[in-house]
Each structure stands twice: as C-alpha cells, then as structure tokens.
C-alpha cells in the first residue's frame, strides 16, 4: 500500500510542475501576473527557511537571522548570506554554551 501512496504523490508532484508548462504556451504579458510570479521563489524560500532559523538550534538564537537580513540588504549572493548566517548561529551557540 505504501507504494501506491508514493506513486500517487509522485504523479501529483509531476502534474503540478508539468501542467503550467504545457497549458501556457505564449509569453505572459500581464505585468501584475509577471510580478507575482517573480516573487514566488523568494516567498517559498522564506517560508521554508524562517521556521528553521527559529527552531533548528537549542535556543531561538536570532543571530543568523540578523546577519542574513544585513547581508541581504547589502545585496550579497544567496550562498554568501547562507554561509555567514550559519557561521553566526554556530558562533552564537558556542558562546551560549560557555555562558
């Protein structure tokens, strides 16, 4: 039975990604829809990352979040923001262990 669940989930995931590519053939000219679609990856990334920032460590350290916001406002790349945020959380956790 578990294989049926896996196949159904795979089919649904495939359809969600395949249908827009096949049904929408021409370029989207509506500026509102284009701007909406432009921000979807950022919104999804934020929705997946923000809870991890709060609950991935032993205590809700916001050092990584502060570093990420600061570097993002300075227009740094995503890899740079992620790496420095991880380092900030690591250092903050080590400091909290000592104190």
SULZIRA-V703747 format. One record per residue. RES is the residue in one letter. PHI is phi in degrees with one decimal (NA if undefined). PSI is psi in degrees with one decimal (999 if undefined). OMEGA is omega in whole degrees, 0 to 359 (none if undefined). Layout:
<<RES PHI PSI OMEGA> <RES PHI PSI OMEGA>>
This chain:
<<X NA -33.2 181> <X -62.8 -33.0 179> <X -66.9 -33.9 177> <X -64.0 -42.0 177> <X -60.9 -43.6 181> <X -63.8 -44.1 180> <X -66.1 -39.5 178> <X -65.4 -43.2 179> <X -63.8 -39.8 178> <X -64.8 -41.4 179> <X -64.2 -44.0 179> <X -64.2 -43.4 179> <X -62.5 -41.9 179> <X -64.6 -43.5 180> <X -64.1 -40.1 180> <X -60.8 -36.5 182> <X -86.3 -28.3 185> <X -86.9 -37.4 185> <X -60.8 -45.6 178> <X -61.9 -33.8 180> <X -69.3 -32.3 182> <X -90.4 -30.4 183> <X -84.3 -30.3 181> <X -104.9 99.4 184> <X -92.6 -34.3 184> <X -94.4 165.5 181> <X -68.8 139.3 179> <X -79.2 120.6 184> <X -101.5 -13.9 180> <X -70.2 121.4 184> <X -67.9 -33.1 179> <X -64.5 -47.5 180> <X -65.8 -39.8 179> <X -63.0 -42.2 179> <X -68.6 -36.5 176> <X -62.5 -47.3 180> <X -67.1 -27.9 180> <X -65.0 -36.1 185> <X -91.6 -4.4 181> <X -60.2 -47.4 180> <X -59.2 -38.2 179> <X -67.2 -40.0 180> <X -66.5 -41.8 179> <X -66.2 -43.2 179> <X -62.0 -40.8 178> <X -66.1 -42.0 180> <X -65.2 -30.4 178> <X -84.8 -32.2 188> <X -86.8 -40.7 187> <X -59.5 -45.3 177> <X -61.9 -34.6 178> <X -66.1 -34.0 177> <X -62.6 -35.8 184> <X -84.7 -33.0 190> <X -115.8 2.8 183> <X -82.2 -17.7 182> <X -106.9 175.8 182> <X -68.5 -30.5 179> <X -135.3 156.0 183> <X -72.4 77.4 179> <X -82.1 127.3 181> <X -102.5 14.3 180> <X -64.0 -43.0 179> <X -63.8 -38.9 178> <X -65.5 -42.9 180> <X -63.9 -43.3 178> <X -64.6 -41.4 180> <X -63.0 -43.8 180> <X -65.1 -43.3 181> <X -61.9 -47.0 181> <X -69.6 -34.3 178> <X -66.9 -37.3 178> <X -68.2 -24.3 177> <X -89.2 10.8 174> <X 63.1 38.8 176> <X -81.4 162.8 181> <X -72.1 162.6 182> <X -62.4 -39.1 180> <X -65.0 -43.0 179> <X -62.5 -45.3 179> <X -61.1 -45.4 181> <X -64.8 -44.8 181> <X -64.0 -47.8 181> <X -68.4 -30.9 176> <X -66.9 -42.3 178> <X -62.7 -42.4 179> <X -63.6 -41.6 180> <X -63.0 -42.1 178> <X -66.3 -41.2 179> <X -60.7 -48.0 180> <X -64.2 -43.3 180> <X -63.5 -39.5 178> <X -65.2 -40.7 180> <X -66.0 -39.2 178> <X -66.2 -39.4 180> <X -68.7 -28.6 176> <X -67.8 -36.8 182> <X -72.1 -40.1 183> <X -79.4 999 none>>
